[in-house]
Amino acid sequence: MPNYVRWRERGAAYFFTVVAAGRRPILTSDQSRRFLREAIDATRAKWPFDMPACVLLPDHLHCIWQLPTDDDDFPLRWRLIKSRFTTAFLSAGGIETGQTADHKRQRRRGVFQARYWEHRLRDEADYIMHRDYIHMNPVKHGYVRTPEEWPWSTVHEHLRRGELAPDWWTTVRIQLPEFE
């Protein structure tokens, strides 16, 4: 397997996809949402970042982060968030997928996939395309007919602030590679 090197740039904005191990639908229960919020808040307290767009689906999440101008360490933040969520989830009786010998040797738990997708946003157009992709994702997966019907999305904040027109999604055309 190639040795993948992530593109890290101080102060950059990134799009992420993080997936539950085995694509199990563990992320949208009341308890899991609370654990995820607490993990994100605890991480942001020491390692700040802005999260202008996010959607939480049963088996994965997409989000955009804006890092501080003097910082590029998004891998540390994801490691802390995933670790904190995993600890809370398993302590509350959550079940993990089976662990291989490699997982045990690497001290990996079976709650999240080990890796995640990351893309550094190049410009405002790239940001808008990924923001729209995030908000359209529940529609893409057939959970709802309109983005506004999905409760676990920042689309509601964007609409409230007037950053999106009420019918924005009827004209959006998103051209992204398949990476889920």
N, C-alpha and C positions, 0 to 999 in steps of 0.2 A: 504494500500500500504506500502511495506517495506520502511524503512528509509535508502536510499542508501548513503553510505559513499565513496567518491572518494579516490583513492590511490594517495597520493601526496608525491613526493620525490624531494628534492632539486637537481637541475641540471639535472633532468631526461629528456628523450625524450618521447614524447607522440604522438599518432595517434588520430585524432579527426574526427568525422562526425557531421556536423551542417546542419539542415534541415529547409527549409522555412515552415512556418505554412501552413497546408493544402497541402503541397507539390506543392505550386503554383510556376510556372516558372518565378520567378522575379529576379534571380541573374545574368543573363548574358546579360542584356541590357547594352548599353554603360554607361548610367547614373548609374545603380546599381553597375557595376564594379568599376566606379569611386568612388562612395560612400563607397564601401567596402574597396578599396585601401586606401582612406583617413581615414577611421575608424581604419584600421590596423596600418597605419603610425602614427596616433595620439596616439594610445595606446602604440606602440613600443617606442615612444619618451620618455615616462615616465616609462614604464614597459617593458624593452627589452626582446626579444626572437628571436631566429633564426627560419626560416621557410624553411627548405631544400627541402620540397616537398609539392605541393598543386595542386589540380584540382578544378575548378569551373564549376559546371553543372547548368542547369536552376533552379533546385529546391533544390540542396544541394551542399555542398562542403566537401572535404576531405583534411586534411593536417597533416603534421608532424611538431611539434614544438620541439626545443631544448631550455630548460629554462636555465637561468644563474645558476652557481654553488651554489649560496647562496639563491635561490628562488624556491618556489614550487607553486606559486599562479596563476595557469592557470585559475581557475574559475573567478577571478577578471578580467583578460584580456578578456575572452570571454564575460563577462557581459558588459564591456566597449565597445568592438567591436560591439556587437549586439545592444547596446543602441545607439551608435553613428550612426550606419547604419540606424536604425529604425527612428531616429529623422530626418536625411537627407532625407530618402525615403518618409516618410509621409509629410514632409515639401514641397517636390517637387510634391505632388499630388498622391503618391503611396497609394494603397488601402490595408487595413489590413483585415484579416478574422474576422468574427463575434466574439465578446468577450463575454464569459460567465460571470455570476455574480462573479465566483471565480477569473477569469482573472482581472476583474475590481477591486475587493477587493485587489488583490495582485499587482495591478498596472502593469500588464503584457499587452503588446500590441500583436496584431495578425499578426506579420511579420515573426517571427521565432518560431519554436517549443521551448517550455520552456527549455527542456533538450537537451543534446547532448551526443553522444557516445565518450568515451575516453578510451584509452588503453595505459598503460605505456609500452614502448618498452623495451624488456628484454636484447637484445644483437644485434650484427650486423646482424645476420641472420633474426631476427624479423624486424629490420629496413628495410632491403632489401625487404622482403616480403611485408611489408606495403607500401613502396615506389612504388614497382611494381604494387600493387593493385591500388594505387592512379592513376598512369599513365595509367593503363588499364581500368579504370572506364568508360570513354566515349565509349569505345568499348563494354564493358559489357552491357551498356544501349542502344546500337544500334545507337548512334549518328554518329559514324564514323567507318571505317573499320580498321584503324591503329591509335595508340596513337598519332602519329605525325600530324595527320589531325586535331586534336582538338586544337584550338588556346589558350584556357585558362588553361594551364597546365605547370608545371615546367619541363615536359619531354624535352622540347626544350633546356632548360639550361643544363640539364644532358647530353644530346647528344652533345651539343656544347663543353662542358668541357671534353668529352670523358669518362664520367662515365658510359655510356651505349653504347653498340655496336649498329650500325644502325638497325640491325634486332633482337635486344634483345627480343622483345615481341613475336617472333615466337616460342621461346623455354621455355618461362616462364610458370610455373604452380603455381597458387596461391591457397592456401588452407586456406581460412579465413571463419569464421562463417558469416551467413547472418545477418547483423545488420542495413541495410538501411531501 
